[in-house]
Amino acid sequence: MLQQAYDFRDESETLFALLEPLEDRDWERSTQFKEWTIHDVVAHLHFGNYLADLSLRDSDAFLDFIRNFMAVRKRSNGRVATNEWLAGTKNRALLTRWREFYVEMTERFAVADPSKRVKWVGPDMSVRSSISARLMETWAHGQAVYDVLGQVRRDTDRIKNVAVLGINTFGWTFTNRGLPEPADQPYVRLTAPSGAIWEWNAPTQDNCVAGSAVEFCQVVAQTRNIADTALRVVGETATTWMAMAQCFAGAPETPPAAGQRFRQT
């Protein structure tokens, strides 16, 4: 059984518990993420889940769907196209639809071959990476909801999945911007929510990132600017990486400016 699938389900369930008490008017509240509403966030997560699940089940159907969706998107934008696909589903109806689907897809991913290659909007990836990316998206976009509602998130060690994506996309961060990948990948030493220590690459004090695993994940998922964390960053390569880290597929995205994302009170 693929543990990452159950980690994805548990992360989704945690966000569901935050959303479940909301009233209809709350769904139209704008977050600090590109002024997306809470509805936009959940619609995006559900759409991404649908795509990942479709790719797992039928790669040809996935490619056909993407071609048709992109044609619609050219006439509007991603949010409009996603809402057209939802056919008016919103608020609590969307919450229910999202939850029912992620519970179902969890079981399909849990029994899939973790090394199987699946199609995506960006480069192909393994099943393990695909469901880990869905967890990362749920966790990252969920941060915008926690922030706008003024809630403090209680993270668990399942965010190691996000940290691993951050480490694995070190080279992608550079090549996606047309830059050469540095040969000296930084030493990363993080303290997990449980207090455990997670480490990657050869230890060195001249090229390293150290500190909170939560803050590292916030930086690589671009929910916080590096300046808004207490992470210790040393060395040119580590500093350059943390200034533009991107653990998700797609065109290069600029991280939020310092002070732009925070928990509202």
DRENDRENVEX-752651 format. One record per atom (N, C-alpha, C): residue in one letter; x, y, z. Coordinates in steps of 0.1 Angstrom, whole numbers, padded with zeros to 4 digits, always signed. Example, Ala and Ser with C-alpha at 12.3 -4.5 7.8 and 13.67 -1.06 7.14 Angstrom:
BEGIN
A+0132-0057+0078
A+0123-0045+0078
A+0132-0033+0078
S+0128-0022+0071
S+0137-0011+0071
S+0129+0000+0079
! end
This chain:
BEGIN
M+0009-0012+0000
M+0000+0000+0000
M+0009+0012+0000
L+0005+0022-0008
L+0013+0034-0010
L+0010+0044+0002
Q+0019+0046+0011
Q+0017+0055+0022
Q+0013+0069+0018
Q+0020+0074+0008
Q+0018+0088+0003
Q+0003+0090+0000
A-0004+0080-0005
A-0018+0081-0008
A-0026+0084+0005
Y-0023+0077+0016
Y-0030+0080+0028
Y-0026+0093+0035
D-0013+0097+0033
D-0009+0110+0037
D-0017+0121+0030
F-0019+0119+0017
F-0027+0129+0009
F-0041+0129+0015
R-0047+0118+0017
R-0061+0117+0022
R-0061+0125+0036
D-0052+0122+0045
D-0052+0128+0058
D-0050+0143+0057
E-0042+0148+0048
E-0040+0162+0047
E-0053+0169+0041
S-0059+0162+0032
S-0072+0167+0027
S-0083+0167+0038
E-0083+0157+0046
E-0093+0156+0057
E-0091+0167+0067
T-0078+0171+0069
T-0075+0182+0079
T-0080+0195+0073
L-0078+0197+0060
L-0084+0209+0054
L-0099+0209+0053
F-0105+0197+0051
F-0119+0196+0051
F-0125+0200+0065
A-0119+0196+0075
A-0123+0200+0089
A-0123+0215+0091
L-0114+0222+0085
L-0113+0236+0086
L-0125+0243+0078
L-0128+0237+0066
L-0138+0243+0057
L-0152+0239+0061
E-0154+0228+0067
E-0167+0223+0070
E-0177+0232+0077
P-0172+0240+0087
P-0181+0249+0094
P-0185+0262+0086
L-0178+0265+0075
L-0180+0278+0068
L-0194+0280+0063
E-0198+0292+0064
E-0211+0296+0058
E-0209+0300+0044
D-0220+0301+0036
D-0219+0304+0022
D-0211+0317+0019
R-0213+0327+0027
R-0206+0340+0024
R-0191+0339+0026
D-0186+0329+0034
D-0172+0327+0037
D-0165+0323+0024
W-0172+0315+0016
W-0166+0310+0004
W-0161+0320-0006
E-0167+0332-0005
E-0163+0343-0014
E-0152+0352-0008
R-0147+0349+0003
R-0136+0357+0009
R-0123+0355+0001
S-0117+0366-0002
S-0105+0366-0010
S-0093+0363-0001
T-0084+0354-0006
T-0072+0350+0001
T-0061+0359-0004
Q-0049+0357+0002
Q-0037+0365-0002
Q-0030+0358-0014
F-0035+0347-0019
F-0030+0340-0030
F-0037+0345-0043
K-0031+0355-0049
K-0036+0360-0062
K-0051+0364-0061
E-0055+0368-0049
E-0069+0372-0046
E-0079+0361-0049
W-0075+0348-0050
W-0084+0337-0051
W-0093+0337-0039
T-0106+0333-0042
T-0115+0331-0031
T-0113+0317-0025
I-0119+0314-0014
I-0119+0301-0008
I-0125+0291-0018
H-0135+0295-0025
H-0141+0287-0035
H-0131+0283-0046
D-0124+0293-0051
D-0114+0291-0061
D-0103+0281-0057
V-0099+0282-0044
V-0089+0273-0039
V-0094+0258-0039
V-0106+0256-0034
V-0111+0242-0034
V-0114+0237-0048
A-0119+0246-0056
A-0122+0242-0070
A-0109+0238-0077
H-0098+0245-0075
H-0085+0242-0081
H-0080+0229-0075
L-0082+0226-0062
L-0077+0214-0057
L-0085+0202-0062
H-0098+0204-0063
H-0106+0193-0069
H-0103+0190-0083
F-0101+0200-0091
F-0097+0199-0105
F-0084+0192-0106
G-0074+0196-0098
G-0061+0189-0099
G-0062+0174-0095
N-0070+0171-0085
N-0072+0158-0081
N-0079+0149-0092
Y-0089+0155-0099
Y-0095+0149-0110
Y-0085+0145-0121
L-0076+0155-0124
L-0066+0153-0135
L-0057+0142-0131
A-0052+0142-0119
A-0042+0132-0114
A-0048+0118-0115
D-0061+0117-0110
D-0068+0104-0110
D-0071+0099-0124
L-0074+0108-0133
L-0077+0105-0147
L-0064+0100-0154
S-0053+0106-0151
S-0040+0102-0157
S-0036+0088-0152
L-0039+0085-0139
L-0036+0072-0134
L-0045+0061-0141
R-0058+0065-0143
R-0067+0055-0149
R-0066+0053-0164
D-0064+0064-0171
D-0064+0064-0186
D-0056+0075-0192
S-0044+0073-0196
S-0035+0084-0200
S-0041+0090-0213
D-0047+0082-0222
D-0052+0088-0235
D-0064+0098-0231
A-0072+0093-0222
A-0084+0102-0218
A-0078+0115-0212
F-0068+0113-0204
F-0062+0125-0198
F-0057+0135-0208
L-0050+0130-0218
L-0044+0139-0228
L-0055+0146-0236
D-0066+0138-0239
D-0078+0144-0247
D-0084+0155-0238
F-0086+0152-0225
F-0092+0162-0216
F-0084+0175-0216
I-0071+0173-0214
I-0062+0185-0214
I-0063+0193-0226
R-0063+0187-0238
R-0064+0194-0250
R-0077+0203-0251
N-0088+0196-0247
N-0101+0203-0247
N-0101+0214-0237
F-0096+0212-0225
F-0096+0222-0215
F-0088+0234-0218
M-0076+0232-0224
M-0068+0243-0228
M-0074+0251-0239
A-0082+0245-0247
A-0089+0253-0258
A-0099+0262-0251
V-0106+0257-0241
V-0115+0266-0233
V-0108+0277-0226
R-0097+0273-0220
R-0089+0282-0212
R-0084+0294-0220
K-0080+0291-0233
K-0076+0302-0242
K-0086+0313-0244
R-0099+0309-0242
R-0109+0319-0244
R-0112+0327-0231
S-0106+0322-0220
S-0109+0329-0207
S-0097+0329-0199
N-0097+0321-0188
N-0086+0319-0179
N-0088+0306-0171
G-0078+0302-0164
G-0079+0289-0157
G-0091+0288-0147
R-0093+0299-0140
R-0104+0299-0130
R-0117+0298-0136
V-0119+0306-0147
V-0132+0305-0154
V-0134+0292-0161
A-0124+0286-0167
A-0125+0273-0173
A-0128+0262-0163
T-0122+0263-0151
T-0124+0253-0140
T-0139+0254-0135
N-0144+0266-0134
N-0158+0268-0129
N-0168+0263-0140
E-0164+0265-0153
E-0173+0259-0163
E-0173+0244-0162
W-0162+0238-0159
W-0161+0223-0157
W-0169+0219-0145
L-0170+0227-0135
L-0177+0224-0123
L-0193+0226-0125
A-0196+0233-0136
A-0210+0235-0139
A-0219+0240-0128
G-0213+0251-0121
G-0221+0257-0111
G-0220+0251-0097
T-0212+0241-0095
T-0211+0235-0082
T-0202+0244-0073
K-0208+0248-0062
K-0200+0257-0053
K-0204+0255-0038
N-0196+0262-0030
N-0198+0262-0016
N-0199+0248-0010
R-0210+0244-0002
R-0210+0231+0004
R-0211+0220-0006
A-0218+0222-0017
A-0219+0212-0027
A-0205+0209-0033
L-0197+0219-0035
L-0183+0217-0039
L-0175+0210-0029
L-0177+0214-0016
L-0170+0207-0005
L-0172+0192-0005
T-0185+0189-0006
T-0189+0175-0006
T-0183+0167-0018
R-0184+0174-0030
R-0179+0167-0042
R-0164+0165-0041
W-0157+0175-0036
W-0142+0174-0035
W-0139+0163-0025
R-0145+0162-0014
R-0142+0152-0004
R-0145+0138-0009
E-0157+0136-0014
E-0160+0123-0019
E-0150+0118-0029
F-0146+0127-0038
F-0136+0123-0048
F-0123+0119-0043
Y-0117+0128-0034
Y-0104+0125-0029
Y-0104+0112-0020
V-0115+0109-0014
V-0115+0096-0006
V-0115+0084-0016
E-0122+0085-0027
E-0122+0075-0037
E-0108+0073-0044
M-0102+0084-0048
M-0090+0083-0055
M-0078+0078-0046
T-0080+0081-0033
T-0069+0076-0024
T-0068+0061-0025
E-0079+0054-0026
E-0078+0039-0027
E-0072+0034-0040
R-0075+0042-0051
R-0069+0038-0064
R-0054+0040-0064
F-0049+0051-0058
F-0035+0054-0057
F-0028+0044-0047
A-0035+0041-0037
A-0029+0033-0026
A-0025+0019-0032
V-0032+0014-0042
V-0028+0000-0047
V-0021+0001-0060
A-0018+0013-0065
A-0011+0014-0078
A+0004+0012-0076
D+0011+0008-0087
D+0025+0006-0087
D+0032+0020-0085
P+0039+0022-0074
P+0045+0035-0071
P+0054+0040-0082
S+0060+0031-0090
S+0070+0035-0100
S+0064+0037-0114
K+0051+0034-0115
K+0045+0036-0128
K+0046+0050-0133
R+0049+0053-0145
R+0049+0066-0150
R+0035+0071-0155
V+0032+0083-0151
V+0019+0088-0155
V+0021+0102-0161
K+0011+0106-0170
K+0012+0118-0177
K+0008+0130-0168
W+0013+0142-0171
W+0009+0153-0163
W+0009+0165-0173
V+0005+0177-0168
V+0005+0189-0175
V+0020+0193-0178
G+0028+0190-0169
G+0043+0192-0171
G+0049+0179-0174
P+0061+0176-0170
P+0068+0164-0173
P+0061+0152-0167
D+0062+0140-0173
D+0056+0128-0168
D+0063+0126-0154
M+0056+0118-0145
M+0061+0115-0132
M+0057+0102-0127
S+0062+0097-0116
S+0058+0084-0111
S+0045+0086-0103
V+0038+0075-0101
V+0026+0075-0093
V+0029+0081-0079
R+0040+0077-0073
R+0044+0082-0060
R+0045+0097-0060
S+0052+0102-0070
S+0054+0117-0071
S+0040+0124-0074
S+0032+0117-0082
S+0019+0123-0085
S+0010+0125-0073
I+0009+0115-0065
I+0001+0117-0053
I+0007+0126-0042
S+0021+0125-0042
S+0028+0135-0033
S+0026+0149-0037
A+0025+0151-0051
A+0022+0165-0056
A+0008+0169-0052
R-0001+0160-0052
R-0015+0164-0048
R-0015+0167-0033
L-0007+0160-0025
L-0006+0164-0011
L+0000+0178-0009
M+0011+0180-0017
M+0017+0193-0016
M+0008+0204-0020
E+0000+0202-0031
E-0009+0213-0035
E-0020+0215-0025
T-0025+0204-0019
T-0035+0206-0008
T-0029+0213+0004
W-0017+0210+0008
W-0011+0217+0019
W-0008+0231+0016
A-0002+0234+0004
A+0002+0247+0000
A-0010+0257-0002
H-0020+0252-0010
H-0032+0261-0012
H-0040+0262+0001
G-0039+0251+0009
G-0046+0252+0022
G-0041+0263+0031
Q-0028+0266+0030
Q-0022+0277+0038
Q-0030+0290+0036
A-0034+0293+0023
A-0041+0305+0020
A-0054+0306+0028
V-0060+0294+0029
V-0073+0294+0037
V-0071+0296+0052
Y-0061+0289+0057
Y-0057+0291+0071
Y-0054+0306+0074
D-0047+0312+0065
D-0043+0326+0067
D-0055+0335+0067
V-0064+0334+0057
V-0075+0343+0056
V-0085+0341+0067
L-0085+0329+0073
L-0094+0326+0084
L-0088+0329+0098
G-0075+0333+0097
G-0068+0336+0109
G-0065+0324+0118
Q-0064+0312+0112
Q-0062+0300+0120
Q-0047+0295+0119
V-0043+0289+0130
V-0029+0284+0131
V-0030+0269+0127
R-0022+0265+0117
R-0022+0251+0113
R-0013+0243+0122
R-0018+0231+0126
R-0010+0222+0134
R-0004+0211+0125
D+0008+0213+0120
D+0014+0204+0111
D+0018+0191+0117
T+0019+0180+0109
T+0024+0167+0113
T+0036+0164+0104
D+0042+0152+0107
D+0054+0148+0100
D+0051+0144+0085
R+0038+0143+0082
R+0035+0140+0068
R+0040+0151+0058
I+0043+0163+0063
I+0048+0173+0054
I+0062+0169+0049
K+0068+0158+0054
K+0080+0154+0048
K+0079+0151+0033
N+0067+0147+0029
N+0064+0145+0015
N+0066+0158+0007
V+0063+0170+0013
V+0065+0183+0007
V+0080+0186+0007
A+0086+0183+0018
A+0101+0186+0019
A+0108+0178+0008
V+0105+0165+0006
V+0111+0157-0003
V+0109+0163-0017
L+0097+0167-0020
L+0095+0174-0033
L+0104+0186-0035
G+0105+0194-0024
G+0114+0205-0024
G+0128+0202-0028
I+0133+0191-0021
I+0147+0187-0024
I+0148+0181-0038
N+0138+0173-0043
N+0139+0167-0056
N+0138+0177-0068
T+0132+0189-0065
T+0130+0199-0075
T+0141+0210-0075
F+0151+0207-0067
F+0162+0217-0067
F+0167+0220-0081
G+0170+0210-0089
G+0175+0213-0103
G+0164+0219-0112
W+0152+0214-0110
W+0140+0220-0117
W+0139+0235-0115
T+0141+0239-0103
T+0139+0254-0100
T+0148+0262-0110
F+0160+0257-0112
F+0170+0264-0121
F+0167+0262-0136
T+0166+0249-0140
T+0164+0246-0154
T+0150+0252-0159
N+0140+0253-0151
N+0127+0258-0155
N+0129+0273-0158
R+0139+0279-0153
R+0142+0294-0155
R+0153+0296-0166
G+0157+0285-0172
G+0167+0286-0182
G+0181+0288-0177
L+0183+0284-0164
L+0196+0286-0157
L+0203+0272-0156
P+0216+0272-0156
P+0223+0259-0154
P+0221+0254-0139
E+0219+0241-0138
E+0217+0235-0125
E+0231+0235-0117
P+0232+0241-0106
P+0244+0241-0098
P+0248+0227-0094
A+0261+0224-0094
A+0266+0211-0091
A+0266+0209-0076
D+0267+0220-0068
D+0268+0219-0054
D+0255+0220-0047
Q+0247+0209-0047
Q+0234+0210-0041
Q+0236+0211-0026
P+0228+0221-0020
P+0231+0224-0006
P+0227+0213+0004
Y+0234+0213+0015
Y+0231+0204+0027
Y+0218+0210+0033
V+0208+0202+0036
V+0196+0206+0042
V+0193+0199+0054
R+0192+0206+0065
R+0189+0200+0078
R+0177+0207+0085
L+0166+0199+0086
L+0153+0204+0090
L+0148+0198+0103
T+0141+0205+0111
T+0135+0200+0123
T+0120+0198+0120
A+0116+0185+0121
A+0102+0182+0118
A+0093+0186+0129
P+0079+0187+0126
P+0070+0190+0137
P+0071+0181+0149
S+0075+0169+0147
S+0077+0160+0159
S+0090+0162+0166
G+0099+0170+0161
G+0112+0172+0167
G+0123+0164+0160
A+0119+0154+0151
A+0129+0146+0144
A+0137+0155+0135
I+0149+0150+0132
I+0158+0158+0123
I+0158+0151+0109
W+0156+0158+0099
W+0156+0153+0085
W+0168+0160+0078
E+0176+0152+0071
E+0188+0157+0065
E+0189+0152+0051
W+0195+0160+0042
W+0197+0157+0028
W+0211+0162+0024
N+0218+0155+0016
N+0231+0158+0010
N+0242+0159+0020
A+0254+0160+0015
A+0266+0160+0023
A+0267+0172+0033
P+0269+0169+0046
P+0270+0180+0055
P+0281+0190+0052
T+0277+0203+0053
T+0287+0214+0051
T+0281+0226+0057
Q+0289+0235+0062
Q+0285+0248+0068
Q+0286+0259+0058
D+0291+0257+0046
D+0293+0267+0036
D+0282+0269+0026
N+0274+0259+0025
N+0263+0258+0015
N+0252+0250+0021
C+0243+0257+0029
C+0233+0249+0036
C+0220+0257+0039
V+0210+0249+0042
V+0197+0255+0046
V+0193+0247+0059
A+0190+0254+0070
A+0187+0247+0082
A+0176+0254+0090
G+0168+0247+0097
G+0157+0253+0105
G+0144+0244+0104
S+0133+0251+0105
S+0120+0245+0106
S+0116+0238+0093
A+0112+0226+0094
A+0107+0219+0082
A+0095+0225+0076
V+0086+0230+0085
V+0074+0237+0080
V+0078+0250+0072
E+0087+0257+0077
E+0091+0270+0070
E+0098+0266+0057
F+0106+0256+0057
F+0112+0251+0044
F+0102+0248+0034
C+0092+0240+0038
C+0081+0236+0029
C+0073+0249+0024
Q+0071+0258+0033
Q+0064+0271+0029
Q+0072+0278+0018
V+0085+0278+0019
V+0093+0285+0009
V+0093+0277-0004
V+0095+0264-0004
V+0096+0257-0017
V+0082+0256-0024
A+0072+0257-0016
A+0058+0257-0021
A+0053+0271-0024
Q+0062+0281-0021
Q+0059+0295-0023
Q+0046+0301-0016
T+0045+0296-0004
T+0034+0302+0005
T+0040+0313+0014
R+0053+0314+0015
R+0060+0324+0023
R+0073+0328+0016
N+0077+0340+0017
N+0090+0345+0013
N+0100+0341+0023
I+0112+0337+0018
I+0123+0333+0027
I+0126+0343+0038
A+0124+0356+0035
A+0126+0367+0045
A+0116+0366+0056
D+0105+0359+0054
D+0095+0358+0065
D+0096+0346+0073
T+0108+0339+0072
T+0111+0327+0080
T+0123+0329+0088
A+0126+0320+0097
A+0138+0320+0105
A+0148+0310+0100
L+0146+0305+0087
L+0156+0295+0082
L+0170+0302+0081
R+0180+0293+0084
R+0194+0298+0082
R+0198+0293+0068
V+0202+0303+0060
V+0206+0300+0046
V+0220+0305+0045
V+0230+0297+0041
V+0244+0301+0039
V+0249+0296+0025
G+0256+0305+0018
G+0262+0301+0006
G+0254+0307-0006
E+0261+0309-0017
E+0255+0315-0029
E+0244+0306-0035
T+0248+0293-0036
T+0238+0284-0042
T+0225+0283-0034
A+0227+0281-0021
A+0216+0279-0012
A+0207+0292-0012
T+0214+0303-0012
T+0206+0316-0012
T+0199+0318-0025
T+0205+0315-0036
T+0198+0317-0049
T+0186+0307-0050
W+0188+0295-0045
W+0177+0285-0046
W+0165+0289-0037
M+0168+0293-0025
M+0157+0297-0016
M+0150+0310-0021
A+0156+0318-0028
A+0150+0330-0033
A+0140+0327-0044
M+0140+0316-0051
M+0132+0313-0062
M+0127+0298-0062
A+0128+0291-0051
A+0125+0277-0050
A+0110+0275-0055
Q+0108+0264-0063
Q+0095+0261-0068
Q+0094+0245-0069
C+0086+0240-0061
C+0085+0225-0060
C+0073+0220-0068
F+0067+0228-0076
F+0055+0224-0084
F+0058+0227-0099
A+0050+0220-0107
A+0052+0221-0122
A+0046+0234-0127
G+0049+0236-0140
G+0044+0248-0146
G+0055+0259-0149
A+0051+0270-0155
A+0060+0280-0158
A+0066+0286-0145
P+0078+0292-0146
P+0084+0298-0134
P+0074+0308-0127
E+0073+0307-0114
E+0065+0315-0106
E+0074+0323-0097
T+0070+0336-0095
T+0077+0345-0086
T+0072+0343-0072
P+0080+0340-0062
P+0075+0338-0048
P+0069+0351-0043
P+0060+0350-0033
P+0054+0362-0028
P+0065+0371-0022
A+0062+0384-0023
A+0072+0394-0017
A+0072+0393-0002
A+0083+0397+0004
A+0084+0397+0019
A+0072+0404+0025
G+0066+0398+0035
G+0055+0404+0042
G+0041+0403+0035
Q+0041+0397+0023
Q+0029+0396+0015
Q+0019+0386+0020
R+0024+0375+0026
R+0016+0364+0030
R+0018+0362+0045
F+0007+0362+0052
F+0007+0361+0067
F-0006+0357+0072
R-0007+0352+0085
R-0020+0349+0091
R-0027+0361+0095
Q-0039+0363+0089
Q-0047+0375+0092
Q-0053+0374+0106
T-0055+0385+0112
T-0061+0385+0126
T-0073+0395+0126
! end
